């Protein structure tokens, strides 16, 4: 697996936290309210945005990421008494049972093979409390636009420093090359950071097969956080609400 290990300080540029939580918050709230308890684990937590969201709602949150840099950053900027941050591989998390497991931000696409995907869900099934929920989000690689190279540029200025982030997604077969380049300028000084990862283009069929093999049920599938129905040709995402049978 690849991990972003140097760009945590710049990664916030790609996250409009207010707009993102306004879009995602209603579904996240619903999942927390439907879970049998308030023990939450946030896999591949990144900058800690979702971990803090749940902690502020009274959940006991464990937030894990493979990147020490991301965990250090999240611990600093999104510290909360209700969050424990850990450097840990999302494929082998410990400390359950959890009432709600989150794997958002297309993190499942970092898994390289169907064997990795199946093994991860099998492990998480054992970590999930009876009646517990899991929420996953991946990009919808079946959409026509996902077959074309895509580029996004974001820029933020704070004081005399401007940070520009360039994100590129270049598909090749059932893989997509993700590259991130950050440019920080301050007067005449320039700093750059670049990261890259190869993503697996999971289909909804592959995801559901691995989930069901792990003894879990896919209760709902959405094409976006607004709970719109999944449409393989139009939806930006594949969002799955997964339940572990109570008995």
MIDOSE-1310 file (N, C-alpha, C; in nm, 2 decimals, decimal comma, always signed):
residues 247
xxxx	+0,08/-0,12/+0,00/+0,00/+0,00/+0,00/+0,09/+0,12/+0,00; +0,04/+0,23/-0,07/+0,11/+0,36/-0,07/+0,04/+0,45/+0,04; +0,12/+0,53/+0,10/+0,06/+0,63/+0,19/+0,12/+0,76/+0,17; +0,04/+0,87/+0,20/+0,09/+1,00/+0,19/+0,17/+1,03/+0,32
xxxx	+0,30/+1,04/+0,31/+0,38/+1,05/+0,43/+0,45/+1,19/+0,44; +0,44/+1,28/+0,35/+0,51/+1,40/+0,36/+0,42/+1,53/+0,34; +0,29/+1,51/+0,30/+0,21/+1,62/+0,25/+0,10/+1,66/+0,35; +0,10/+1,61/+0,47/-0,02/+1,64/+0,56/-0,04/+1,78/+0,58
xxxx	+0,06/+1,86/+0,60/+0,05/+2,01/+0,62/-0,02/+2,07/+0,50; +0,00/+2,02/+0,38/-0,06/+2,08/+0,26/-0,19/+2,02/+0,23; -0,22/+1,90/+0,28/-0,33/+1,83/+0,23/-0,47/+1,90/+0,27; -0,47/+1,98/+0,37/-0,58/+2,05/+0,40/-0,63/+2,14/+0,29
xxxx	-0,54/+2,18/+0,20/-0,58/+2,26/+0,09/-0,69/+2,20/+0,00; -0,68/+2,06/-0,01/-0,78/+1,99/-0,09/-0,91/+1,97/-0,02; -0,92/+2,00/+0,11/-1,04/+1,97/+0,19/-1,11/+2,10/+0,23; -1,22/+2,13/+0,17/-1,30/+2,24/+0,21/-1,39/+2,18/+0,32
xxxx	-1,34/+2,19/+0,45/-1,40/+2,11/+0,56/-1,55/+2,15/+0,58; -1,58/+2,28/+0,57/-1,72/+2,33/+0,59/-1,81/+2,27/+0,49; -1,77/+2,28/+0,36/-1,86/+2,23/+0,25/-1,87/+2,08/+0,26; -1,76/+2,01/+0,29/-1,76/+1,87/+0,28/-1,85/+1,81/+0,39
xxxx	-1,84/+1,87/+0,51/-1,92/+1,82/+0,62/-2,07/+1,85/+0,61; -2,09/+1,97/+0,54/-2,23/+2,00/+0,51/-2,29/+1,90/+0,42; -2,21/+1,85/+0,32/-2,26/+1,75/+0,22/-2,27/+1,61/+0,28; -2,17/+1,57/+0,36/-2,17/+1,44/+0,42/-2,23/+1,42/+0,55
xxxx	-2,25/+1,53/+0,63/-2,29/+1,52/+0,76/-2,42/+1,45/+0,79; -2,53/+1,48/+0,71/-2,66/+1,41/+0,74/-2,65/+1,26/+0,74; -2,58/+1,20/+0,64/-2,57/+1,06/+0,63/-2,48/+1,00/+0,75; -2,37/+1,08/+0,78/-2,29/+1,04/+0,89/-2,36/+1,04/+1,02
xxxx	-2,44/+1,14/+1,05/-2,53/+1,15/+1,17/-2,62/+1,03/+1,17; -2,68/+1,00/+1,06/-2,78/+0,89/+1,06/-2,71/+0,76/+1,09; -2,59/+0,74/+1,04/-2,52/+0,61/+1,07/-2,49/+0,60/+1,22; -2,44/+0,71/+1,28/-2,41/+0,71/+1,42/-2,54/+0,68/+1,50
xxxx	-2,65/+0,74/+1,47/-2,77/+0,72/+1,54/-2,83/+0,58/+1,53; -2,80/+0,51/+1,41/-2,85/+0,38/+1,39/-2,76/+0,27/+1,45; -2,63/+0,31/+1,48/-2,54/+0,21/+1,53/-2,58/+0,17/+1,67; -2,54/+0,04/+1,71/-2,59/-0,01/+1,84/-2,52/+0,06/+1,96
xxxx	-2,41/+0,13/+1,93/-2,34/+0,20/+2,04/-2,26/+0,32/+1,97; -2,17/+0,38/+2,05/-2,10/+0,50/+2,00/-1,95/+0,48/+1,99; -1,91/+0,35/+1,98/-1,77/+0,32/+1,96/-1,74/+0,32/+1,81; -1,66/+0,42/+1,76/-1,64/+0,44/+1,62/-1,49/+0,43/+1,59
xxxx	-1,46/+0,37/+1,48/-1,32/+0,37/+1,42/-1,32/+0,43/+1,28; -1,23/+0,52/+1,26/-1,22/+0,59/+1,13/-1,09/+0,54/+1,07; -1,11/+0,45/+0,96/-0,99/+0,39/+0,89/-0,94/+0,49/+0,79; -0,80/+0,49/+0,78/-0,74/+0,59/+0,69/-0,79/+0,73/+0,72
xxxx	-0,77/+0,77/+0,84/-0,84/+0,89/+0,89/-0,79/+1,02/+0,83; -0,67/+1,02/+0,77/-0,61/+1,14/+0,71/-0,60/+1,25/+0,81; -0,65/+1,37/+0,78/-0,63/+1,49/+0,86/-0,73/+1,49/+0,98; -0,81/+1,38/+1,00/-0,89/+1,38/+1,12/-1,03/+1,45/+1,11
xxxx	-1,07/+1,49/+0,99/-1,19/+1,56/+0,98/-1,31/+1,48/+1,03; -1,32/+1,36/+0,99/-1,44/+1,28/+1,03/-1,43/+1,23/+1,17; -1,31/+1,21/+1,22/-1,29/+1,17/+1,36/-1,34/+1,28/+1,45; -1,31/+1,40/+1,42/-1,36/+1,52/+1,50/-1,51/+1,53/+1,49
xxxx	-1,56/+1,51/+1,37/-1,71/+1,52/+1,35/-1,78/+1,43/+1,45; -1,74/+1,31/+1,46/-1,80/+1,21/+1,55/-1,77/+1,23/+1,69; -1,65/+1,27/+1,73/-1,62/+1,30/+1,87/-1,70/+1,41/+1,92; -1,73/+1,52/+1,84/-1,81/+1,63/+1,88/-1,95/+1,59/+1,91
xxxx	-1,99/+1,47/+1,86/-2,13/+1,42/+1,88/-2,13/+1,31/+1,99; -2,03/+1,31/+2,06/-2,03/+1,22/+2,18/-1,98/+1,08/+2,16; -1,92/+1,05/+2,04/-1,87/+0,92/+2,01/-1,73/+0,90/+2,07; -1,70/+0,78/+2,10/-1,56/+0,74/+2,14/-1,49/+0,69/+2,02
xxxx	-1,40/+0,78/+1,96/-1,34/+0,75/+1,83/-1,20/+0,71/+1,84; -1,17/+0,60/+1,76/-1,03/+0,57/+1,73/-1,01/+0,60/+1,59; -0,90/+0,67/+1,56/-0,87/+0,72/+1,42/-0,73/+0,67/+1,38; -0,73/+0,59/+1,28/-0,60/+0,52/+1,24/-0,56/+0,56/+1,10
xxxx	-0,43/+0,57/+1,07/-0,38/+0,60/+0,94/-0,24/+0,54/+0,93; -0,21/+0,49/+0,81/-0,07/+0,43/+0,79/+0,04/+0,53/+0,79; +0,00/+0,66/+0,77/+0,10/+0,77/+0,76/+0,13/+0,83/+0,90; +0,25/+0,82/+0,95/+0,28/+0,89/+1,08/+0,26/+1,04/+1,07
xxxx	+0,29/+1,10/+0,95/+0,28/+1,24/+0,93/+0,13/+1,28/+0,94; +0,04/+1,21/+0,88/-0,10/+1,24/+0,88/-0,15/+1,23/+1,03; -0,11/+1,12/+1,10/-0,16/+1,11/+1,24/-0,10/+1,22/+1,33; +0,02/+1,26/+1,31/+0,08/+1,37/+1,39/+0,00/+1,50/+1,36
xxxx	-0,03/+1,52/+1,23/-0,10/+1,64/+1,19/-0,24/+1,64/+1,25; -0,31/+1,53/+1,23/-0,45/+1,52/+1,29/-0,45/+1,54/+1,44; -0,35/+1,48/+1,51/-0,35/+1,49/+1,65/-0,32/+1,63/+1,70; -0,26/+1,71/+1,61/-0,23/+1,85/+1,65/-0,34/+1,94/+1,62
xxxx	-0,40/+1,93/+1,50/-0,50/+2,03/+1,46/-0,64/+1,99/+1,49; -0,67/+1,86/+1,52/-0,80/+1,81/+1,55/-0,80/+1,72/+1,67; -0,73/+1,78/+1,78/-0,73/+1,71/+1,90/-0,86/+1,72/+1,97; -0,90/+1,61/+2,04/-1,03/+1,60/+2,11/-1,01/+1,49/+2,22
xxxx	-1,07/+1,51/+2,33/-1,06/+1,41/+2,44/-1,13/+1,28/+2,40; -1,22/+1,29/+2,30/-1,29/+1,17/+2,26/-1,23/+1,09/+2,14; -1,10/+1,14/+2,10/-1,03/+1,07/+1,99/-0,90/+1,01/+2,04; -0,88/+0,89/+2,00/-0,74/+0,83/+2,01/-0,69/+0,81/+1,87
xxxx	-0,58/+0,88/+1,84/-0,51/+0,86/+1,71/-0,41/+0,76/+1,72; -0,40/+0,67/+1,61/-0,30/+0,57/+1,61/-0,24/+0,55/+1,47; -0,11/+0,52/+1,46/-0,05/+0,48/+1,33/-0,08/+0,33/+1,32; -0,16/+0,29/+1,22/-0,20/+0,15/+1,21/-0,25/+0,13/+1,07
xxxx	-0,22/+0,01/+1,02/-0,27/-0,03/+0,89/-0,42/-0,07/+0,90; -0,50/-0,01/+0,81/-0,65/-0,03/+0,81/-0,68/-0,18/+0,79; -0,59/-0,25/+0,73/-0,62/-0,39/+0,70/-0,61/-0,48/+0,83; -0,55/-0,43/+0,93/-0,52/-0,51/+1,05/-0,55/-0,44/+1,18
xxxx	-0,65/-0,36/+1,18/-0,68/-0,28/+1,30/-0,72/-0,37/+1,42; -0,69/-0,32/+1,54/-0,72/-0,39/+1,66/-0,80/-0,30/+1,75; -0,85/-0,37/+1,86/-0,92/-0,29/+1,96/-1,07/-0,29/+1,96; -1,13/-0,37/+1,87/-1,28/-0,37/+1,86/-1,33/-0,44/+1,98
xxxx	-1,46/-0,47/+1,99/-1,56/-0,45/+1,88/-1,60/-0,30/+1,86; -1,63/-0,26/+1,74/-1,67/-0,13/+1,70/-1,82/-0,13/+1,67; -1,89/-0,02/+1,70/-2,03/-0,01/+1,66/-2,04/+0,05/+1,52; -1,95/+0,13/+1,48/-1,95/+0,19/+1,35/-1,81/+0,20/+1,30
xxxx	-1,79/+0,14/+1,18/-1,66/+0,15/+1,11/-1,67/+0,24/+0,99; -1,58/+0,33/+0,97/-1,58/+0,42/+0,86/-1,46/+0,39/+0,77; -1,48/+0,39/+0,64/-1,37/+0,38/+0,55/-1,41/+0,47/+0,43; -1,37/+0,60/+0,44/-1,42/+0,70/+0,34/-1,30/+0,75/+0,26
xxxx	-1,33/+0,85/+0,18/-1,22/+0,91/+0,10/-1,15/+0,83/+0,00; -1,22/+0,73/-0,05/-1,17/+0,64/-0,16/-1,05/+0,55/-0,11; -1,04/+0,53/+0,02/-0,93/+0,46/+0,08/-0,92/+0,32/+0,04; -1,04/+0,25/+0,01/-1,04/+0,11/-0,03/-0,96/+0,09/-0,16
xxxx	-0,95/+0,20/-0,24/-0,88/+0,18/-0,37/-0,73/+0,17/-0,35; -0,68/+0,19/-0,23/-0,54/+0,17/-0,21/-0,51/+0,02/-0,20; -0,61/-0,06/-0,18/-0,59/-0,21/-0,18/-0,57/-0,26/-0,32; -0,46/-0,34/-0,34/-0,42/-0,37/-0,47/-0,49/-0,49/-0,54
xxxx	-0,54/-0,58/-0,46/-0,60/-0,70/-0,51/-0,73/-0,74/-0,45; -0,80/-0,83/-0,52/-0,93/-0,88/-0,46/-0,90/-0,96/-0,33; -0,78/-1,03/-0,32/-0,75/-1,10/-0,20/-0,73/-1,00/-0,08; -0,66/-0,89/-0,11/-0,65/-0,79/-0,01/-0,79/-0,73/+0,04
xxxx	-0,87/-0,71/-0,06/-1,01/-0,65/-0,03/-1,08/-0,75/+0,06; -1,08/-0,88/+0,01/-1,16/-0,98/+0,09/-1,10/-1,00/+0,23; -0,97/-1,00/+0,24/-0,91/-1,02/+0,37/-0,94/-0,91/+0,46; -0,94/-0,79/+0,41/-0,97/-0,67/+0,50/-1,12/-0,68/+0,55
xxxx	-1,21/-0,71/+0,46/-1,35/-0,72/+0,51/-1,37/-0,83/+0,61; -1,30/-0,94/+0,58/-1,31/-1,06/+0,67/-1,26/-1,02/+0,81; -1,15/-0,94/+0,81/-1,10/-0,90/+0,94/-1,19/-0,80/+1,01; -1,24/-0,70/+0,93/-1,33/-0,60/+0,99/-1,46/-0,66/+1,04
xxxx	-1,51/-0,77/+0,98/-1,63/-0,84/+1,02/-1,61/-0,89/+1,17; -1,49/-0,94/+1,19/-1,46/-0,98/+1,33/-1,45/-0,87/+1,43; -1,42/-0,75/+1,38/-1,40/-0,63/+1,47/-1,53/-0,55/+1,49; -1,63/-0,59/+1,41/-1,76/-0,52/+1,42/-1,85/-0,58/+1,52
xxxx	-1,92/-0,50/+1,60/-2,01/-0,55/+1,70/-2,14/-0,61/+1,63; -2,20/-0,71/+1,69/-2,33/-0,76/+1,63/-2,43/-0,64/+1,61; -2,49/-0,63/+1,49/-2,57/-0,52/+1,46/-2,50/-0,40/+1,43; -2,37/-0,40/+1,42/-2,29/-0,28/+1,39/-2,30/-0,24/+1,25
xxxx	-2,26/-0,12/+1,22/-2,26/-0,06/+1,09/-2,12/-0,03/+1,03; -2,11/-0,04/+0,90/-1,99/+0,00/+0,83/-2,03/+0,09/+0,72; -1,96/+0,20/+0,70/-1,99/+0,29/+0,59/-1,86/+0,31/+0,50; -1,87/+0,27/+0,37/-1,76/+0,29/+0,29/-1,79/+0,38/+0,17
xxxx	-1,69/+0,45/+0,12/-1,70/+0,54/+0,00/-1,58/+0,51/-0,09; -1,61/+0,48/-0,21/-1,51/+0,48/-0,32/-1,56/+0,56/-0,44; -1,47/+0,60/-0,52/-1,51/+0,66/-0,65/-1,59/+0,56/-0,74; -1,68/+0,61/-0,82/-1,75/+0,53/-0,91/-1,67/+0,52/-1,04
xxxx	-1,58/+0,42/-1,05/-1,50/+0,41/-1,17/-1,57/+0,36/-1,29; -1,70/+0,32/-1,28/-1,78/+0,28/-1,40/-1,83/+0,40/-1,48; -1,83/+0,52/-1,42/-1,88/+0,64/-1,49/-1,79/+0,67/-1,60; -1,85/+0,72/-1,71/-1,77/+0,75/-1,83/-1,65/+0,85/-1,80
xxxx	-1,68/+0,95/-1,72/-1,58/+1,05/-1,69/-1,46/+0,99/-1,62; -1,48/+0,88/-1,54/-1,37/+0,81/-1,47/-1,27/+0,75/-1,57; -1,31/+0,72/-1,69/-1,22/+0,66/-1,79/-1,13/+0,76/-1,86; -1,15/+0,89/-1,82/-1,07/+1,00/-1,88/-0,98/+1,06/-1,78
xxxx	-0,86/+1,11/-1,82/-0,78/+1,18/-1,72/-0,85/+1,30/-1,66; -0,84/+1,32/-1,53/-0,90/+1,44/-1,47/-0,80/+1,51/-1,38; -0,82/+1,65/-1,38/-0,72/+1,73/-1,31/-0,80/+1,84/-1,23; -0,75/+1,86/-1,11/-0,82/+1,96/-1,02/-0,71/+2,05/-0,96
xxxx	-0,74/+2,18/-0,95/-0,65/+2,27/-0,89/-0,72/+2,35/-0,78; -0,66/+2,36/-0,67/-0,71/+2,43/-0,56/-0,60/+2,53/-0,51; -0,64/+2,65/-0,46/-0,54/+2,74/-0,41/-0,60/+2,81/-0,29; -0,51/+2,82/-0,19/-0,55/+2,89/-0,06/-0,44/+2,99/-0,02
xxxx	-0,48/+3,11/+0,02/-0,38/+3,21/+0,07/-0,41/+3,24/+0,21; -0,30/+3,23/+0,29/-0,31/+3,26/+0,43/-0,19/+3,35/+0,47; -0,22/+3,48/+0,50/-0,11/+3,57/+0,52/-0,03/+3,60/+0,40; +0,10/+3,58/+0,40/+0,18/+3,60/+0,28/+0,22/+3,46/+0,22
xxxx	+0,15/+3,36/+0,25/+0,18/+3,23/+0,19/+0,06/+3,18/+0,11; +0,09/+3,14/-0,01/-0,01/+3,08/-0,10/+0,03/+2,93/-0,13; -0,07/+2,84/-0,11/-0,05/+2,70/-0,14/-0,14/+2,66/-0,25; -0,08/+2,61/-0,36/-0,16/+2,56/-0,47/-0,14/+2,40/-0,47
xxxx	-0,26/+2,34/-0,49/-0,26/+2,19/-0,49/-0,31/+2,15/-0,63; -0,24/+2,06/-0,69/-0,27/+2,00/-0,83/-0,30/+1,85/-0,81; -0,42/+1,81/-0,83/-0,45/+1,67/-0,82/-0,49/+1,61/-0,96; -0,42/+1,50/-0,99/-0,45/+1,44/-1,12/-0,48/+1,29/-1,10
xxxx	-0,58/+1,24/-1,18/-0,62/+1,10/-1,19/-0,61/+1,06/-1,33; -0,53/+0,96/-1,35/-0,50/+0,91/-1,49/-0,53/+0,76/-1,49; -0,64/+0,72/-1,56/-0,68/+0,58/-1,56/-0,60/+0,49/-1,66; -0,58/+0,37/-1,62/-0,51/+0,27/-1,71/-0,57/+0,13/-1,68
xxxx	-0,67/+0,09/-1,76/-0,73/-0,04/-1,73/-0,81/-0,04/-1,60; -0,78/-0,13/-1,51/-0,85/-0,13/-1,38/-0,77/-0,06/-1,27; -0,68/+0,02/-1,31/-0,59/+0,10/-1,22/-0,60/+0,25/-1,26; -0,58/+0,33/-1,16/-0,58/+0,48/-1,18/-0,45/+0,53/-1,11
xxxx	-0,37/+0,61/-1,18/-0,26/+0,68/-1,11/-0,31/+0,81/-1,05; -0,29/+0,82/-0,92/-0,32/+0,95/-0,85/-0,19/+1,02/-0,82; -0,19/+1,14/-0,86/-0,07/+1,22/-0,82/-0,12/+1,35/-0,76; -0,04/+1,40/-0,66/-0,07/+1,52/-0,59/+0,06/+1,60/-0,59
xxxx	+0,05/+1,73/-0,63/+0,17/+1,82/-0,62/+0,12/+1,94/-0,55; +0,20/+1,99/-0,46/+0,17/+2,11/-0,38/+0,28/+2,21/-0,40; +0,24/+2,33/-0,42/+0,34/+2,44/-0,44/+0,30/+2,55/-0,33; +0,40/+2,58/-0,25/+0,38/+2,68/-0,14/+0,48/+2,80/-0,18
xxxx	+0,42/+2,91/-0,19/+0,51/+3,03/-0,22/+0,49/+3,13/-0,11; +0,60/+3,19/-0,07/+0,61/+3,29/+0,03/+0,71/+3,39/-0,01; +0,67/+3,51/-0,05/+0,76/+3,61/-0,11/+0,84/+3,54/-0,22; +0,97/+3,53/-0,21/+1,05/+3,48/-0,32/+1,08/+3,33/-0,30
xxxx	+1,03/+3,27/-0,19/+1,06/+3,13/-0,15/+0,95/+3,04/-0,21; +0,99/+2,92/-0,26/+0,90/+2,83/-0,31/+0,93/+2,69/-0,26; +0,83/+2,62/-0,21/+0,85/+2,48/-0,16/+0,75/+2,39/-0,24; +0,79/+2,27/-0,27/+0,71/+2,18/-0,34/+0,71/+2,04/-0,27
xxxx	+0,60/+1,97/-0,28/+0,59/+1,84/-0,23/+0,50/+1,76/-0,33; +0,55/+1,64/-0,36/+0,47/+1,56/-0,46/+0,45/+1,42/-0,40; +0,33/+1,36/-0,42/+0,30/+1,23/-0,38/+0,23/+1,16/-0,49; +0,24/+1,02/-0,49/+0,17/+0,95/-0,60/+0,13/+0,81/-0,54
xxxx	+0,02/+0,76/-0,59/-0,03/+0,63/-0,55/-0,10/+0,56/-0,67; -0,10/+0,43/-0,68/-0,18/+0,36/-0,78/-0,30/+0,31/-0,71; -0,42/+0,35/-0,77/-0,55/+0,31/-0,71/-0,61/+0,19/-0,79; -0,68/+0,10/-0,72/-0,75/+0,00/-0,78/-0,90/+0,05/-0,81
xxxx	-0,94/+0,03/-0,93/-1,07/+0,07/-0,98/-1,18/-0,03/-0,94; -1,22/-0,03/-0,81/-1,32/-0,13/-0,77/-1,46/-0,10/-0,83; -1,52/-0,21/-0,87/-1,66/-0,20/-0,91/-1,75/-0,23/-0,79; -1,88/-0,19/-0,80/-1,97/-0,22/-0,70/-1,99/-0,37/-0,68
xxxx	-1,98/-0,45/-0,79/-2,00/-0,59/-0,78/-1,88/-0,65/-0,70; -1,76/-0,61/-0,73/-1,64/-0,66/-0,65/-1,65/-0,62/-0,50; -1,69/-0,50/-0,47/-1,70/-0,46/-0,34/-1,81/-0,54/-0,26; -1,93/-0,56/-0,32/-2,03/-0,63/-0,26/-2,00/-0,78/-0,24
xxxx	-1,93/-0,84/-0,34/-1,89/-0,98/-0,33/-1,79/-1,00/-0,20; -1,70/-0,91/-0,19/-1,60/-0,92/-0,07/-1,68/-0,90/+0,06; -1,77/-0,81/+0,06/-1,85/-0,78/+0,18/-1,93/-0,90/+0,22; -2,00/-0,96/+0,12/-2,09/-1,07/+0,15/-2,01/-1,19/+0,19
xxxx	-1,90/-1,21/+0,13/-1,81/-1,33/+0,17/-1,77/-1,32/+0,31; -1,76/-1,19/+0,36/-1,72/-1,17/+0,50/-1,83/-1,19/+0,60; -1,95/-1,23/+0,55/-2,07/-1,25/+0,64/-2,14/-1,12/+0,67; -2,12/-1,02/+0,60/-2,19/-0,89/+0,62/-2,29/-0,86/+0,51
xxxx	-2,39/-0,78/+0,54/-2,50/-0,75/+0,45/-2,48/-0,60/+0,40; -2,49/-0,59/+0,27/-2,50/-0,45/+0,21/-2,65/-0,41/+0,21; -2,68/-0,32/+0,31/-2,82/-0,28/+0,32/-2,87/-0,17/+0,22; -2,77/-0,08/+0,19/-2,81/+0,03/+0,10/-2,68/+0,06/+0,02
xxxx	-2,71/+0,10/-0,10/-2,60/+0,16/-0,19/-2,65/+0,29/-0,24; -2,56/+0,39/-0,23/-2,59/+0,53/-0,28/-2,48/+0,57/-0,38; -2,52/+0,67/-0,46/-2,43/+0,72/-0,56/-2,36/+0,85/-0,51; -2,41/+0,90/-0,40/-2,35/+1,02/-0,34/-2,40/+1,03/-0,19
xxxx	-2,34/+1,13/-0,12/-2,38/+1,14/+0,02/-2,52/+1,19/+0,04; -2,58/+1,24/-0,07/-2,72/+1,29/-0,05/-2,82/+1,17/-0,06; -2,77/+1,05/-0,06/-2,85/+0,92/-0,06/-2,92/+0,90/-0,19; -2,88/+0,97/-0,30/-2,93/+0,94/-0,43/-2,90/+0,80/-0,47
xxxx	-2,99/+0,74/-0,55/-2,96/+0,60/-0,59/-2,84/+0,59/-0,68; -2,77/+0,47/-0,66/-2,65/+0,45/-0,74/-2,68/+0,43/-0,89; -2,62/+0,51/-0,97/-2,63/+0,50/-1,12/-2,49/+0,48/-1,17; -2,46/+0,37/-1,23/-2,32/+0,35/-1,28/-2,27/+0,45/-1,38
xxxx	-2,36/+0,51/-1,45/-2,32/+0,60/-1,56/-2,31/+0,75/-1,51; -2,37/+0,78/-1,39/-2,38/+0,92/-1,35/-2,32/+0,95/-1,21; -2,33/+0,85/-1,12/-2,30/+0,88/-0,98/-2,15/+0,90/-0,97; -2,11/+1,00/-0,88/-1,97/+1,02/-0,86/-1,90/+0,92/-0,77
xxxx	-1,99/+0,86/-0,68/-1,93/+0,77/-0,58/-2,01/+0,63/-0,57; -1,95/+0,54/-0,50/-2,02/+0,42/-0,45/-2,01/+0,43/-0,30; -2,13/+0,45/-0,24/-2,13/+0,45/-0,09/-2,22/+0,34/-0,05; -2,16/+0,26/+0,04/-2,23/+0,13/+0,09/-2,25/+0,14/+0,24
xxxx	-2,37/+0,12/+0,28/-2,41/+0,10/+0,42/-2,42/-0,04/+0,45; -2,33/-0,09/+0,53/-2,31/-0,23/+0,56/-2,35/-0,27/+0,70; -2,41/-0,38/+0,72/-2,46/-0,42/+0,85/-2,41/-0,56/+0,89; -2,36/-0,58/+1,01/-2,33/-0,71/+1,06/-2,46/-0,77/+1,13
xxx	-2,50/-0,89/+1,08/-2,62/-0,94/+1,15/-2,61/-0,95/+1,30; -2,72/-0,93/+1,37/-2,71/-0,93/+1,52/-2,69/-1,07/+1,57; -2,72/-1,17/+1,49/-2,70/-1,31/+1,54/-2,67/-1,40/+1,43
